[in-house]
Amino acid sequence: MDTMTPQEQQDERRRYPRIPSRLNEEEVAAIRKMKTDDPGLTAQELADRFKVSVSHMRNILNGLSWRPSKAETAPPGVDERRRYHRIASRLTPNEVAMIRKLKRENPRLTARELAVRFKVSATHIYDIWKESTWRGKGGEGSGQP
């Protein structure tokens, strides 16, 4: 495997400059407003209209790319108090506490069942149970309700 020297890497970057973004801040704000005004609008429809990939459109809608400026409101479904901490989070501390409580009360409950109920992935539910995410939040003694 050939490795490139720093000079060769710099030359390579000059040869293949970064492609400018197809969207600007006004278009991204318009996309979010359109989705807020019409929740039935799909990422595919928006992607086709703005000539970007569906995955990029989903990232915009979920706040993973083109993060909202402080002047913008949080994307739909995002709690205003948490919008700067983690834009794409869909759960509140109360919901995390409920997920843990339901698992304690019914050990046979599956992650998939809870994932469907709370509209998150089953992996996210497992991570909450293992406290890989939301560690110390939303549980008993954590100061969260």
Residue, then its C-alpha position, 0 to 999 in steps of 0.5 A: m500500500d502506497t502512503m502519501t507524503p504530506q505534500e502529495q496529500q496537499d497536491e491531491r486536495r488541490r487537484y480535487p477541490r471540495i464540491p460546493s454545497r447544493l443547498n444554502e441556509e435559506e433552502v435548509a430553513a425552507i425545507r424544515k418549514m415545509k416539513t413542519d407545515d406538512p408532516g406528511l411530506t416525505a424525505q424522498e419528495l423533498a430530496d427530489r425537489f431539492k435534488v439531493s440524496v434521500s439520506h442527506m435529506r433525512n440528516i437535514l430533517n433529523g438535525l444531523s447535518w445543517r444543524p439549526s442556528k440558534a435563531e431557528t426553532a428546533p426540528p419537530g419532535v425535539d424538546e426545546r430544552r435539549r435542542y442544543h445538546r442533541i438535535a436528533s434525540r427523540l426521547t425525553p428523560n421521562e420516556v427513558a425512565m418509563i422504558r426502564k420501568l416497563k422493563r423492570e415490571n415486565p422482563r419478557l418485554t422485548a426491545r422491539e416492542l418498546a422501539v415501536r412504541f417510542k419510535v426509536s430503534a431496538t438498539h437504542i432501547y438496548d443501550i438505554w437498558k444497559e445505560s450505554t446512553w442516558r447514563g444516570k438520566g431518567g432513572e431512580g435517584s438520578g434527579q430526573p422524574 
